[in-house]
Amino acid sequence: MNQTEVKTFVVSLLDITGLKKILTSISATLISFGVNDFAQLMAIFVGIVSGLMAIRHYNVATKLNQAKLDKLISQQDSTL
């Protein structure tokens, strides 16, 4: 098989499986991806990371407060 036949075979195989349409759609999306879209994507990413950090901070602060409370209760029990 020469190079032209291989290309034709690959294209027809992609067309049969429906991957040609998917690849065309993905490439068109990537080509039309502008600066504003990139900025929105970055804003979404920053928002998700900030939210995860806030949840982690809340979790750590809650555990720390519980540990302080347990220590205070144990000190009060030992003084009684």
N, C-alpha and C positions, 0 to 999 in steps of 0.2 A: 504494500500500500504506500502510495506517495503522500506527500504532505497535504495536498488538496483533498484527497479522499479521506484522510484522517480528520481534517477540519469539518468536512461535510458530515461525516459519521458522528462526530461529537455534537455538532449543532443539531442534527436530527434526533440524537439521543436526548439532548436537553429539551428539545421541543416536545418529544413524546412524553417525557416525565413531568413536564410542566415547569421545570426549573428555569427555562429560558425566560418565561414571564416574570418569575420571582427575581432573577438576576437583573432583568431590565428595570423592574420596579425599584429594587435596591439602588442600582446605579443612578437612576433618575432622581431618587430622593437625595443621594449623596451629592449629586451635581447641583441640585437646587438648594442645597443647604447653605444659607447665608450667614452673615455676621450676627444678625438679630437672633436667628435660631440658635446659634452657638452660645450667645449671651444668655438666652433663656435656659438652655441646657445646663450651663454653668450655674445659673441661679438656682435651678432645681437641685442640682448636686450639692451646692452649698447649703441649701435648706434642709436636705435630707441628713447631711453630716451634722449640721447644727442640732437638729432634732435628736439624733442618736446621742450626741454628746450631752444634751440636756437630760435625756432619760438616764444616761450613765451617771451624771452628776447627782440627780435626784436619788438614785439607788445607793450611791456611796454615802450621800449625806444622811439618808434614812438609817443606814447601818451604823454610821458613826454616832448619830443621835441616840440610837437604841443602845449602843455600847456605853455611851456616857450615862444614860439613864440606869442601865444595869449596874455600873460602877457606883453611882450615887446611892442606889438602893442597897447594895451590898455594904457600903460604908455606914449607912444608917442602921442596918441590921446589926453590924458589929458593935456599934456604939450603944445599942440598947441592951 
